[in-house]
């Protein structure tokens, strides 16, 4: 419970071993460090002095990109794992090294004489998550408490609590059973209008759903029309929904699909970015006029599937071909 009262033990999972970058050693105060973005840090040391020593520890997976390195060759070195970098490497930079899912140390040492211009690198850590499959258990509380432990010792100050809704077939569809993807081919060549067939790809082992609704939405996911629905004839079979010729509202940016039942629509969703690009014909030789275009087959696309739950961030992705099925994440 939120008040700290504990129910039955559910299970455990080995720690991923993620480590935020940290520096140890006498020279750490002279090394400049900054956070460029989530999971991206920059470290640099400009013109250095004698007998410097520091160790920057972190974890993979990820990469290290060395953008500047000018040291006394063979005597002053930056060591990344088992690779030593020394001398003036200006002509071979930037240099990117891939990190596996293991701890990594970047060691910096200089000797007692001869200095140079120093070094700089960027550390990118690409993952800090571990997956825990929850078995079927009785709902003995309102959520899960996750506590870091080492052997028999717990760290209560670092515990987090996650609210969990115990969905049943007498409630709206669980976000776990939201569609995993949607594809759509626009067959309408008119400006600011779409028409065609949407294909909905259900979640594996979906339960408690009866139909799907496809609707237009703005960039934030707010629905702009009542949409179009189709019965989920099979919980796991793909479902087609015919979208009639429809004018696009001013803020239309996505095509969104929700799973629903008699109790309402689930909060989870899949969506498709709307790219309304009008084709232009070839220019006639010696003229600024363009050739006429057929009414159908214009270059308007819906691409870029996004699967989401309330509060989830949507990562930008590249535009694809007219008909496509994007992979979920």
VENVENVEN-V105502 format. One record per residue. N is the residue number from 1. RES is the residue in one small letter. OMEGA is omega in whole degrees, -180 to 180 (none if undefined). Layout:
((N & RES & OMEGA) (N & RES & OMEGA))
This chain:
((1 & x & 179) (2 & x & -178) (3 & x & 178) (4 & x & 177) (5 & x & -175) (6 & x & 172) (7 & x & -179) (8 & x & 176) (9 & x & -177) (10 & x & -178) (11 & x & -179) (12 & x & 178) (13 & x & 179) (14 & x & 179) (15 & x & -180) (16 & x & -179) (17 & x & 180) (18 & x & 180) (19 & x & 173) (20 & x & 179) (21 & x & 177) (22 & x & -176) (23 & x & 175) (24 & x & -179) (25 & x & -174) (26 & x & -173) (27 & x & -175) (28 & x & -178) (29 & x & -180) (30 & x & -179) (31 & x & 178) (32 & x & 178) (33 & x & 180) (34 & x & 176) (35 & x & -178) (36 & x & -179) (37 & x & 178) (38 & x & 179) (39 & x & -179) (40 & x & -180) (41 & x & 177) (42 & x & 177) (43 & x & -180) (44 & x & 174) (45 & x & 179) (46 & x & -176) (47 & x & -171) (48 & x & -176) (49 & x & -178) (50 & x & 168) (51 & x & 176) (52 & x & -178) (53 & x & 178) (54 & x & 177) (55 & x & 176) (56 & x & -177) (57 & x & 179) (58 & x & 179) (59 & x & 173) (60 & x & 4) (61 & x & 180) (62 & x & -179) (63 & x & 173) (64 & x & 178) (65 & x & 178) (66 & x & -177) (67 & x & 179) (68 & x & 176) (69 & x & 179) (70 & x & -177) (71 & x & 175) (72 & x & -174) (73 & x & 176) (74 & x & -178) (75 & x & 178) (76 & x & -170) (77 & x & 171) (78 & x & -178) (79 & x & 179) (80 & x & -173) (81 & x & 180) (82 & x & -179) (83 & x & -179) (84 & x & 178) (85 & x & -175) (86 & x & 180) (87 & x & 178) (88 & x & -176) (89 & x & -175) (90 & x & -175) (91 & x & -178) (92 & x & -179) (93 & x & 3) (94 & x & 179) (95 & x & -178) (96 & x & 178) (97 & x & -178) (98 & x & 179) (99 & x & 175) (100 & x & 180) (101 & x & -178) (102 & x & 173) (103 & x & 180) (104 & x & 176) (105 & x & 174) (106 & x & -174) (107 & x & 178) (108 & x & 178) (109 & x & 171) (110 & x & -179) (111 & x & -172) (112 & x & -177) (113 & x & 177) (114 & x & -179) (115 & x & 176) (116 & x & -168) (117 & x & 173) (118 & x & -170) (119 & x & 176) (120 & x & 176) (121 & x & 176) (122 & x & 179) (123 & x & 178) (124 & x & 176) (125 & x & -169) (126 & x & -180) (127 & x & 178) (128 & x & -176) (129 & x & 173) (130 & x & -176) (131 & x & 177) (132 & x & 178) (133 & x & -179) (134 & x & 178) (135 & x & 177) (136 & x & -178) (137 & x & 176) (138 & x & 179) (139 & x & -177) (140 & x & -180) (141 & x & -178) (142 & x & -180) (143 & x & 180) (144 & x & 169) (145 & x & 179) (146 & x & -174) (147 & x & 174) (148 & x & -178) (149 & x & 170) (150 & x & -174) (151 & x & -178) (152 & x & -174) (153 & x & 178) (154 & x & 175) (155 & x & -175) (156 & x & -178) (157 & x & -179) (158 & x & -179) (159 & x & 176) (160 & x & -180) (161 & x & -180) (162 & x & 175) (163 & x & 180) (164 & x & 176) (165 & x & 179) (166 & x & -177) (167 & x & 176) (168 & x & 178) (169 & x & 178) (170 & x & 178) (171 & x & 175) (172 & x & -171) (173 & x & 177) (174 & x & 175) (175 & x & 179) (176 & x & -178) (177 & x & 174) (178 & x & 177) (179 & x & -179) (180 & x & -179) (181 & x & 174) (182 & x & 175) (183 & x & -177) (184 & x & 175) (185 & x & -180) (186 & x & -180) (187 & x & -179) (188 & x & -178) (189 & x & -179) (190 & x & 177) (191 & x & 174) (192 & x & 179) (193 & x & 177) (194 & x & 174) (195 & x & 179) (196 & x & -177) (197 & x & 175) (198 & x & 177) (199 & x & -179) (200 & x & -179) (201 & x & -175) (202 & x & 173) (203 & x & 177) (204 & x & 175) (205 & x & 180) (206 & x & -178) (207 & x & 172) (208 & x & -180) (209 & x & -178) (210 & x & -178) (211 & x & 177) (212 & x & 176) (213 & x & 174) (214 & x & -178) (215 & x & 174) (216 & x & -180) (217 & x & 175) (218 & x & -175) (219 & x & -180) (220 & x & 179) (221 & x & 178) (222 & x & -177) (223 & x & -177) (224 & x & 176) (225 & x & -178) (226 & x & 175) (227 & x & -177) (228 & x & -175) (229 & x & 175) (230 & x & -179) (231 & x & 176) (232 & x & -175) (233 & x & 177) (234 & x & -178) (235 & x & -175) (236 & x & -179) (237 & x & 178) (238 & x & -177) (239 & x & 177) (240 & x & 179) (241 & x & 180) (242 & x & 177) (243 & x & -180) (244 & x & 178) (245 & x & -174) (246 & x & 175) (247 & x & -178) (248 & x & 173) (249 & x & -175) (250 & x & -174) (251 & x & -178) (252 & x & -179) (253 & x & -176) (254 & x & 169) (255 & x & -172) (256 & x & 177) (257 & x & 176) (258 & x & 171) (259 & x & -178) (260 & x & 172) (261 & x & -175) (262 & x & 180) (263 & x & 178) (264 & x & 179) (265 & x & 178) (266 & x & -179) (267 & x & 178) (268 & x & -177) (269 & x & 166) (270 & x & -179) (271 & x & -175) (272 & x & 180) (273 & x & -180) (274 & x & 177) (275 & x & -176) (276 & x & -178) (277 & x & -179) (278 & x & 180) (279 & x & 176) (280 & x & -178) (281 & x & 180) (282 & x & 178) (283 & x & 176) (284 & x & 178) (285 & x & 177) (286 & x & -178) (287 & x & 175) (288 & x & -179) (289 & x & -179) (290 & x & -179) (291 & x & 177) (292 & x & -177) (293 & x & 174) (294 & x & -179) (295 & x & -178) (296 & x & 172) (297 & x & 179) (298 & x & -177) (299 & x & 174) (300 & x & -176) (301 & x & 163) (302 & x & -176) (303 & x & 173) (304 & x & 179) (305 & x & 173) (306 & x & 176) (307 & x & -174) (308 & x & 170) (309 & x & -177) (310 & x & 178) (311 & x & -179) (312 & x & 177) (313 & x & -180) (314 & x & 180) (315 & x & 178) (316 & x & 179) (317 & x & -174) (318 & x & 176) (319 & x & -178) (320 & x & -177) (321 & x & -176) (322 & x & -179) (323 & x & -179) (324 & x & 174) (325 & x & -177) (326 & x & 178) (327 & x & 180) (328 & x & 168) (329 & x & none))
